[in-house]
Amino acid sequence: MDDADDTSRRGLILRTAAKLFREHGYERTSVRQIAEALGMTSGSLFYHFATKEELLVTVMEEGVRDIMRGVQKGLAGESCLPERMLAMVRCHLTALLGPKLDAMTVMLYEWRSLSEPARARVLTSRDAYEELWMAPIDEAAALGLVDTDTLLVRQTALGALNWTGQWYRPDRRVGVELLAQRMFHLLFPRLAERLGSVLPQGIGLESVQTPA
């Protein structure tokens, strides 16, 4: 197997594992199930990842890495604070609700299954991403545009954005771009006023939720 095939197979393993971990939970997903879904043996799977936990850690770290890259890229061309915050919301949702949804959902809900050393490693990656939000939130707080409890602002904003992974469906009539605008207005109304953006009338979150 050459390097290109090895990389491709590794990526396929990660996507498949993320999907199964998300659907069934890490504890209830066996290495054999992952291998069977890939049409390979458990031994072949261990050629790429020494343990099931290593596979989980890699799924989580790559999910965080992708969303961080997306947000950093979105920030690169924005200089004004309101535009930067809107770009962060948009890029976070774009990454979260895109091809890495399984990995990000696993990151959010399965980290408690990790051993202490592995948990520390994963949380370091997560904390680095969350810290990316603090500078613009601190700036907004200094201008009186968000609450002065900036840690709570960050936790509230990321909590709301991350929860969309549980209910948003791409076949609904509202796309990610409009969802980002709507959530930006809800989470950061004073920043939205500064931006001067106008949300289309009659668009609410009920438009993007799946029926009960």
N, C-alpha and C positions, 0 to 999 in steps of 0.2 A: 504494500500500500504506500503510495507516494504522499508527500506532505499535503498536497491539495486535497486528496481523497481523505486523508486523516482529519484535516480541518473541517471538511464538509461533514464527515460522519460525526465528529465531535459536536458540531452545531446541531445536527439532527437529534442526537442523544439529548442535548440540553433542552431543545424545544419539546421533545416527547416527554421527558421527565417533568418539565414544568407543567405541561398540560395534565398529566396524571396526578401530580402533586396537588394541583389546583382542584381537580375534579373529585379526588378521593381522600386528599389529605396525605401528608408525608408518612405518618405512622402506618396508614392502611395501604400504602403503595409499596409493593415489594420490588426488589431488583429483578426478579423473574418476570413480573408484569411489564416492567419497562423494556426488558430484553425481548419479550414476546411481541410487544407492540412494534418493535423495530425489526422483527424477524431475525434476531441474532441470539446467541447464547449468553448466559450470565457471565461466563468467563471472558467473552469478547468485550462485554461492557466494562469489565474490570481492567481491561487493557488501557482504557481511556481514563477511568476514575477508580482510584484504589478502594474507595468505600462509598456506600450510599450517602453518607453525610457529606463527603467531598463533593458529590454530585449536587446535593442541595445547596451547599455553600456557593458553588460556581454559578448555579442558576440565579441565586440572589445577587451575587456580586456583579454579574453581567447585566442583570436587570437594572440595578442602580447605576452602573456605569453608562448604560445607554440613555437613561432618562437625564442624567447629569450632562452628558454631551449635548443632548437636544436642547436643554435649557441654556447652557452656556452659548451654544450657537445662536439661539434666539436673542440672547442679550447682546451679542457682539455688535449688532448694527443699531442699537437703541441708546440714546444719550439722555433723554428726559425720563424722570422718575415714573410718571404714569405709563409711558410706553414700555418701560422696562418691566414693570409689574404685570402689565397685560401680556407681554411676551412670555413671562415666566408661567403665567396661568395657561396660556395657549400651548406652549411647548410641553409643559407637564402633562396636560390632558392628551396632547397628540401622541406623546410617547407612551403614556399609561394605557390609552385605549387602542393602541395600534398592535403591531405584531408581538410586542413584549408584554401584553396584558397578563398572560399566564405567569410569567416570571415575576412581574411586579406584585401580583396578588399573592403569590407564594412568599415573596419577601415580606409583605405586610402581615401575613397571618401564620406563617410557619416557623418564624425564627425561634419561638419558644421550644421547638423540638431539638434545637442544637445543643451540643455540649458547651460548657463554659468557654473553652478556648475558641471554638468555632463561632459562638455567639458574639464574642468580643471582636473577632475579625469582621463579621458581617455588620455589626453595629457601628464599627469604625467607618465603613463605607457609607452607611445610611446617614450617620451624623455629619459626614463631610458634605453630603448633598443638602441636608437640611440647613447647614450653616451658610450655604450659598444664598439662602433667602434672608438671612439676618441683616445684611448691609442695607438693602433697599427698604426693608421694614423699619429698621432703625432710622433711616433717613426720613421715611414717611412719618414716623412718630415725632421726630424733632420738628417737623413742619405742622404738627397737629392734624395729620390726615388719617392716622390710625390710633388706636389706643396705646397708651404708654407702656402697657404690659406686652412688650413685643414678643416674648416667648409664647404667650397665650395666643397672640395674633397669628404667629407662625403655625402653632399646633392646630388652631382652628381652621386656618386656610388649607393646610396640607391634609388635615383630616377630612374636610369636605371634598376636596379634589380627589383624594384617594378613594373615597366611598363611591364615586361614580363608577368605578370598576365593577361594583356589585349590581348596578341597575341599568347602566347605559347600554343600549343596543344600537349598532350601526345602521340597522334597517329602519330606524325611526326617522321622522321627517326633519328633525333638527340635526345638523351635522356638528362636528367637533368645534369648528370655528365659531358658530353661533352659540354653542354651549359655553365656550370659553368667555365670550363677551358677556353672556348672561351671568355667569358665576363671578366674573370680575366685578360687575355692578353690584352683586349681592354681597360679596366679601369685602370690597374696597370702594364703597359708594363715594367717598370724598375724593379719592384718586380718580374715579371715573368722571366726576364733575370737572376736575382739572383737565382731564383728557379732552373733555367736550364731546365725547362720543355719545351717540343716541342709540338706545336699544330699540329695535323694531317693536311696535306696539303689539300687544297680545301674545307675546312669546314668553311662556313660563316653563318651569322645569317639568310640569305635567306633560308637556309635549314630547319629552324625550324618555319618559319612563315607560317600562313595559306594563301591560295590563296586570292587575292583581290576579 
